[in-house]
Each structure stands twice: as structure tokens, then as C-alpha cells.
């Protein structure tokens, strides 16, 4: 055999083909057959698919992941850790490009798995794309201003972005989102974590930070201490991107919390309701729709109470503090009224 090069290469080729079949092709086909998307999920629309291509072309994958890991620090990105079925609807993009899960590994920017629920505001996303510093002062994300057009007059079908004056850089015309910007927006808003079917155990988050503290600082053997919540940090994570660190919001986009009648009201019912159910009552004034942050981000009554107390005790606000028990009671009544 070693003296017959034709036979040698034929046997090597057969061995390679057989190995490829058993190691790569057959397992891949088996996985394809035993693969189903989660109930409630849906395929991307044509516009969302275009947006996914823009997302890849603009290099967004370099800084953003789409994978909620099963570690406690990832709780802010989704209601549960990611599972394989979350990616079951990914299909080959075309003849030349394989399916793109976009799970990523870099977390220079926040994970986007559930961004469609965490931040559904069209106004916020477009301002963020045009100049991230207009909504997140400390952002290191580059501006994607080339996804927008400047027009002297806008048409009724145009989506105009009300960029604050300090970020317009001398532009006097109307800043209008291009088709590529709107496609990217549609893709980002489509990223929503689908709940698992009823009765299925949800994967758990591991390595909770407060477990050790609760065990060592407990007042009694069977009574773990309540974790101490940092209202400032929780506000920064869940609210600051819209209402800003100074509580003044953004003119024409997000209302201020500084001096807000809702925040200054001693009765916290309206404030808790807005956090849990969202609010659209100021759309006529040019403000965006507020998402149900507390529900989307799975915030506990203690975390919500800490955020409310931070808002009530800063930026010149000085209203009655709330307790975790008060917030829990209001949340329970909201659930009953549904």
C-alpha cells in the first residue's frame, strides 16, 4: 500500500470522509432534528433581519453579547440564564454566511439579550445611536451619526430625532433616522427573552453575592438577615440612562424626577405603579413611553424601595421614605387587580 500512491491517497480520502461524517455531519443533522424554538418566540421580520445585518456590519458584536450566563451578576440582563432553545430560530443568513448567534464574549457594553424589554423606547435608542453621550454621559460607545440624515424639512413619514443642542455640533436642520438606523432599531427591539413554558424549572443564577453575608450576619440561626440594597447603584443600573444621574431627565425625551409631583407625593402608590407597569401619560408632551422597569428587570420590593428612596432624597427632593413592606403590599394589589 505504501508503494502505491493512488491506493494510499484513496484510503486516506475514504478515512477522512468517514471521519467527517461521523464526527461532524451526522451529529449536526441529529442536532438539527432535535431542535425546537421556545413557544412564544417568533422569527425575525424582514426589517429586523436587515437590522441584524446592520448590527453585524457596524461591529456591534465586538462590544455587546447576547448571552445571559448562569451567574448572579448577569441577573440585570434577563429573567433567567440563556438556554440552547433561545437560539433555535437562527437560520443561515445566505449561501455564503452561516447562522449568526451573536452570543459574543466581550462585555465592553451591556448584554443585549433582553434589551427589547429592558429598553423599548424608540426615542432612547435613536438618541443613543446618534450620540451615546446624549443619554449615557460616561458611555464609551462610538457615535453612529452616519446612520442618520440631516434635512431642512422632514416629511410626515420621517422619524425625527430630538437631539439635545450640545450634541448637535452646529447642525441646524432636522436629524432624521435613515432606513438602516430604523432596521437596526427594529432588530434591537426584537431582542426579548422568551419565558419558559409553564411547569418547566428555570435555570438558576449561581454565586449570589448576598448569600454569604446573609448566612454570617443573620440575627438568628434560622432567620437570615435582609440584604442591604444600594439605591444609588440600583438607580444607576435601571433608571439613569433615561432620567440621568442628576434627575433632570432630557428635554423633549425623558421627564425629570427632580421636583416631580409623583416623587414628592407622600403616597408611593403611583410611583410604584409606574415602575411596575410603565407609563405613557406624557407622550403628548413629547416624552417617550416609560417601560415597566420593575417587571422587566425582575426587581424585588426591597430593590424598588431603595430606588424610590434614592429618588425621594436627592436633587433637592425631600419626601417621605417608603419601606419594603409598603412596596410589597402595593405590588400585591397590582397583581390582584389584573
C-alpha positions in Angstrom: 0.0 0.0 0.0 2.8 2.4 0.9 4.4 1.8 -2.6 1.1 2.6 -4.4 0.4 6.3 -4.0 -3.0 6.0 -5.6 -4.2 3.4 -3.2 -2.6 5.3 -0.2 -4.3 8.6 -1.1 -7.6 6.8 -1.8 -7.6 5.2 1.6 -6.7 8.4 3.3 -9.5 10.2 1.5 -12.0 7.5 2.5 -10.9 7.7 6.1 -11.2 11.5 6.1 -14.8 11.4 4.6 -15.9 8.7 7.1 -14.5 10.6 10.0 -16.1 13.8 8.8 -19.5 12.0 8.5 -19.4 10.5 12.0 -17.8 13.4 13.8 -19.4 16.4 12.1 -22.2 15.8 9.6 -24.3 13.1 11.3 -24.2 14.8 14.8 -25.1 18.2 13.2 -28.1 16.6 11.4 -29.2 15.0 14.6 -29.0 18.3 16.5 -31.0 19.9 13.7 -33.8 17.3 14.0 -33.8 17.5 17.8 -34.1 21.3 18.0 -37.2 23.4 18.5 -37.7 27.1 19.4 -39.4 28.1 22.6 -43.2 28.5 22.5 -43.9 32.2 22.2 -40.8 33.0 20.2 -41.1 34.3 16.7 -38.9 34.5 13.6 -37.4 37.9 12.7 -39.3 40.1 10.3 -37.8 41.3 7.1 -36.9 44.7 8.6 -35.5 43.0 11.8 -33.3 40.7 9.6 -32.0 43.8 7.8 -31.2 45.2 11.2 -29.3 42.1 12.2 -27.1 42.6 9.2 -26.5 46.2 10.1 -25.7 45.1 13.7 -23.0 42.8 12.3 -21.7 45.2 9.7 -21.3 48.0 12.2 -19.3 45.8 14.5 -21.7 45.9 17.4 -20.8 42.3 18.3 -17.3 43.5 19.2 -18.6 45.0 22.5 -22.1 43.5 23.1 -23.0 39.9 24.0 -26.4 38.2 23.7 -25.9 35.5 26.3 -27.2 35.7 29.9 -24.8 33.5 31.8 -26.0 31.5 34.9 -24.0 33.7 37.3 -25.6 36.2 39.7 -24.0 39.2 38.1 -26.0 38.6 34.9 -29.4 38.9 36.6 -29.6 42.5 35.4 -29.7 41.3 31.7 -32.6 38.8 31.9 -35.1 36.9 34.0 -33.1 33.7 33.6 -29.9 32.3 32.2 -29.9 31.6 28.5 -30.5 28.1 27.1 -29.9 26.5 23.7 -33.5 26.9 22.6 -33.1 30.7 22.8 -31.0 30.4 19.6 -33.1 27.8 17.8 -34.6 30.3 15.3 -31.3 31.3 14.0 -31.1 30.4 10.3 -28.4 30.6 7.7 -28.2 34.2 6.5 -27.4 33.3 2.9 -25.4 30.9 0.8 -22.1 32.3 2.0 -22.8 33.1 5.6 -23.6 30.7 8.3 -26.2 31.4 11.1 -25.1 34.2 13.4 -26.0 33.6 17.1 -24.1 36.8 18.1 -23.6 35.4 21.6 -20.2 37.2 21.8 -17.6 37.2 24.5 -16.8 40.9 25.1 -18.8 42.9 27.6 -17.5 46.4 27.0 -21.1 47.3 26.6 -24.1 45.7 28.3 -25.6 42.4 27.2 -28.4 42.8 24.7 -30.3 39.6 25.2 -33.4 41.3 26.7 -32.9 44.9 25.5 -36.2 44.9 23.8 -37.9 44.5 27.1 -35.4 46.5 29.2 -35.4 49.5 27.0 -38.3 49.5 24.4 -38.2 53.3 23.9 -37.7 54.3 20.2 -36.6 57.8 21.3 -33.9 56.5 23.6 -32.4 54.0 21.1 -32.2 56.6 18.3 -30.6 59.2 20.5 -28.2 56.6 21.8 -27.2 55.5 18.3 -26.8 59.1 17.1 -24.6 60.1 20.2 -24.5 57.7 23.2 -23.3 60.5 25.4 -26.6 62.3 25.0 -28.3 59.6 27.2 -25.4 58.0 29.0 -22.8 60.6 29.9 -20.0 58.1 30.7 -20.6 55.9 27.6 -17.5 54.8 25.6 -19.6 53.6 22.6 -18.8 55.4 19.3 -21.4 57.6 17.7 -23.2 56.2 14.7 -24.2 59.5 13.3 -23.7 58.3 9.7 -26.9 56.2 10.2 -28.9 59.5 10.2 -29.6 62.2 7.7 -29.9 66.0 8.1 -32.8 67.6 6.3 -34.1 71.2 6.1 -37.6 69.9 6.1 -38.9 66.5 7.2 -41.7 64.5 5.6 -44.6 63.0 7.6 -43.1 59.5 7.3 -39.7 60.6 8.6 -38.6 59.7 12.1 -37.0 62.8 13.6 -34.6 62.6 16.5 -34.7 65.4 19.0 -31.0 65.5 19.9 -30.1 68.0 22.7 -28.4 71.1 21.4 -25.0 70.3 23.0 -24.7 67.1 20.9 -25.8 68.6 17.5 -22.3 70.0 16.8 -23.7 73.1 15.0 -26.3 71.1 12.9 -29.4 73.3 12.4 -31.5 71.0 10.3 -33.7 68.1 11.2 -31.9 64.9 12.2 -33.8 62.0 10.6 -33.2 58.3 11.1 -32.2 56.5 7.9 -33.7 53.2 6.8 -30.6 51.4 8.2 -31.0 53.1 11.5 -34.7 52.1 11.7 -33.8 48.5 10.7 -31.1 48.3 13.5 -33.7 49.8 15.9 -36.2 47.1 14.9 -33.6 44.4 15.5 -32.7 45.7 18.9 -36.3 46.0 20.0 -36.9 42.4 18.8 -34.3 41.1 21.3 -36.6 39.8 24.1 -36.0 36.9 26.4 -38.9 34.4 26.0 -40.4 32.9 29.2 -40.0 29.2 29.6 -43.3 27.1 29.3 -45.2 26.7 32.5 -44.1 23.9 34.7 -40.5 23.9 33.4 -37.9 24.6 36.1 -36.0 27.8 35.2 -32.2 27.6 35.3 -30.9 29.2 38.4 -28.3 32.0 38.8 -25.3 31.0 40.7 -23.0 32.6 43.2 -25.3 35.2 44.7 -23.4 37.9 46.4 -25.6 38.2 49.4 -25.8 34.5 50.3 -22.6 34.5 52.4 -23.5 37.8 54.1 -26.9 36.6 54.9 -25.5 33.4 56.4 -22.9 35.1 58.6 -24.8 38.2 59.6 -28.1 36.5 60.4 -29.7 37.6 63.7 -30.7 34.1 64.5 -29.9 30.6 63.3 -33.0 30.3 61.1 -33.5 34.0 60.3 -31.3 35.2 57.6 -30.6 39.0 57.5 -32.2 41.0 54.8 -29.7 42.2 52.2 -28.9 45.9 52.3 -29.8 47.5 48.9 -27.8 50.3 47.4 -30.4 52.7 46.0 -27.9 54.8 44.1 -26.4 51.8 42.4 -29.8 50.4 41.5 -31.0 53.8 40.2 -27.8 54.0 38.0 -28.4 50.5 36.6 -32.2 50.7 36.0 -33.2 54.4 35.7 -30.2 56.7 35.0 -29.9 56.1 31.2 -33.2 58.0 30.8 -33.7 60.2 33.8 -30.0 61.0 34.1 -27.7 61.0 37.1 -28.9 64.5 38.1 -32.5 63.5 38.0 -33.2 66.2 35.4 -34.1 63.9 32.5 -33.7 65.1 28.9 -35.8 67.9 27.5 -38.2 66.6 24.9 -37.3 62.9 25.6 -37.5 61.9 29.3 -39.2 63.7 32.1 -37.3 65.0 35.2 -37.6 63.3 38.6 -36.2 66.4 40.3 -39.2 68.2 41.6 -41.6 65.6 40.2 -45.1 65.6 41.7 -45.1 61.8 41.6 -41.8 61.6 43.5 -42.8 64.3 46.0 -46.1 62.6 46.8 -46.0 61.0 50.3 -48.2 58.2 49.0 -45.9 55.9 46.9 -48.7 54.0 45.1 -48.5 56.0 41.8 -44.7 55.8 41.8 -44.6 52.0 42.4 -47.4 51.5 39.8 -45.3 53.4 37.2 -42.2 51.4 38.0 -44.1 48.1 37.7 -46.5 48.8 34.9 -44.8 51.6 32.9 -46.4 55.0 31.9 -47.4 56.7 28.7 -49.3 59.7 30.1 -46.8 62.3 28.9 -46.5 61.3 25.3 -48.5 64.3 24.2 -45.7 66.5 25.8 -43.1 64.8 23.6 -41.8 62.4 26.2 -41.2 58.7 25.4 -43.2 55.8 26.8 -41.7 54.5 30.1 -41.3 50.7 30.1 -42.3 48.7 33.2 -38.8 48.7 34.6 -39.6 46.8 37.8 -41.3 44.0 35.9 -38.9 43.8 33.0 -35.8 43.8 35.3 -37.3 41.4 37.9 -36.8 43.9 40.7 -37.7 42.8 44.2 -39.8 45.0 46.6 -36.6 45.8 48.5 -34.8 47.0 45.4 -37.7 49.1 44.3 -38.0 50.7 47.7 -34.3 51.5 47.6 -34.7 53.2 44.2 -37.7 55.2 45.3 -35.9 56.3 48.5 -32.9 57.4 46.4 -35.2 59.5 44.1 -37.0 61.0 47.1 -33.9 62.0 48.9 -31.8 63.5 46.2 -31.6 66.5 43.7 -33.4 68.7 46.2 -36.3 66.2 46.7 -37.3 65.6 50.3 -40.4 63.4 50.6 -41.4 60.6 52.8 -39.3 57.4 52.6 -41.0 54.1 51.8 -40.5 50.6 53.3 -40.0 47.3 51.6 -43.3 46.1 53.2 -45.2 49.1 51.7 -43.9 48.4 48.2 -44.7 44.7 48.5 -48.2 45.5 49.5 -48.8 47.8 46.5 -47.3 45.2 44.1 -49.6 42.5 45.5 -52.6 44.8 45.0 -51.5 45.5 41.4 -51.3 41.8 40.7 -54.8 41.2 42.1 -56.3 44.0 40.0 -55.1 42.4 36.7 
